[in-house]
Amino acid sequence: MAVDFVVESDRTQLSEIVQRVRDGRLRTNIGNIATLDDAVAALNPTERISGKTIIRVRP
């Protein structure tokens, strides 16, 4: 069974999320930041990493 859905961004809600991050009421859980060149290795780690992996596209 497959379920298709579309997510439409809401500027008001996105602004609220930004404000919560700036106020410290919402924290991100970033475990690793890697360059695009290192993306394959970063997304296939040999050890468990707590948090999300971020791939940096621009230097």
URJOBEL-V839677 format. One record per residue. N is the residue number from 1. RES is the residue in three letters. SS is DSSP state (2 for helix, 1 for strand, 0 for the rest). PHI is phi in degrees with one decimal (999 if undefined). OMEGA is omega as a letter, one per 20 degrees, with the letter a starting at -180 (NA if undefined). Layout:
BEGIN
n=N res=RES ss=SS phi=PHI omega=OMEGA
n=N res=RES ss=SS phi=PHI omega=OMEGA
END
This chain:
BEGIN
n=1 res=MET ss=0 phi=999 omega=r
n=2 res=ALA ss=0 phi=-120.8 omega=r
n=3 res=VAL ss=0 phi=-124.3 omega=r
n=4 res=ASP ss=0 phi=-98.4 omega=r
n=5 res=PHE ss=0 phi=-151.0 omega=r
n=6 res=VAL ss=0 phi=-120.8 omega=r
n=7 res=VAL ss=0 phi=-107.2 omega=r
n=8 res=GLU ss=0 phi=-106.4 omega=a
n=9 res=SER ss=0 phi=-72.9 omega=r
n=10 res=ASP ss=0 phi=-117.0 omega=a
n=11 res=ARG ss=2 phi=-55.7 omega=a
n=12 res=THR ss=2 phi=-63.9 omega=a
n=13 res=GLN ss=2 phi=-68.3 omega=r
n=14 res=LEU ss=2 phi=-64.7 omega=r
n=15 res=SER ss=2 phi=-64.0 omega=r
n=16 res=GLU ss=2 phi=-64.5 omega=r
n=17 res=ILE ss=2 phi=-63.5 omega=r
n=18 res=VAL ss=2 phi=-59.3 omega=a
n=19 res=GLN ss=2 phi=-63.8 omega=r
n=20 res=ARG ss=2 phi=-64.7 omega=r
n=21 res=VAL ss=2 phi=-64.0 omega=a
n=22 res=ARG ss=2 phi=-63.0 omega=r
n=23 res=ASP ss=2 phi=-79.4 omega=a
n=24 res=GLY ss=0 phi=84.3 omega=r
n=25 res=ARG ss=0 phi=-85.6 omega=r
n=26 res=LEU ss=0 phi=-137.5 omega=a
n=27 res=ARG ss=0 phi=-114.5 omega=r
n=28 res=THR ss=0 phi=-90.1 omega=r
n=29 res=ASN ss=0 phi=-116.8 omega=a
n=30 res=ILE ss=1 phi=-95.9 omega=a
n=31 res=GLY ss=1 phi=-97.7 omega=a
n=32 res=ASN ss=1 phi=-153.9 omega=r
n=33 res=ILE ss=1 phi=-121.1 omega=a
n=34 res=ALA ss=1 phi=-129.3 omega=r
n=35 res=THR ss=1 phi=-78.4 omega=r
n=36 res=LEU ss=2 phi=-61.7 omega=r
n=37 res=ASP ss=2 phi=-64.1 omega=a
n=38 res=ASP ss=2 phi=-100.5 omega=a
n=39 res=ALA ss=2 phi=-61.8 omega=a
n=40 res=VAL ss=2 phi=-62.1 omega=r
n=41 res=ALA ss=2 phi=-66.2 omega=a
n=42 res=ALA ss=2 phi=-67.2 omega=a
n=43 res=LEU ss=2 phi=-87.2 omega=r
n=44 res=ASN ss=0 phi=-128.0 omega=a
n=45 res=PRO ss=0 phi=-69.2 omega=r
n=46 res=THR ss=0 phi=-84.9 omega=r
n=47 res=GLU ss=0 phi=-128.6 omega=a
n=48 res=ARG ss=0 phi=-73.8 omega=r
n=49 res=ILE ss=0 phi=-118.8 omega=r
n=50 res=SER ss=0 phi=-81.6 omega=r
n=51 res=GLY ss=0 phi=105.4 omega=a
n=52 res=LYS ss=1 phi=-87.4 omega=r
n=53 res=THR ss=1 phi=-96.9 omega=r
n=54 res=ILE ss=1 phi=-108.2 omega=r
n=55 res=ILE ss=1 phi=-101.9 omega=a
n=56 res=ARG ss=1 phi=-87.5 omega=a
n=57 res=VAL ss=0 phi=-87.4 omega=r
n=58 res=ARG ss=0 phi=-104.0 omega=r
n=59 res=PRO ss=0 phi=-70.1 omega=NA
END
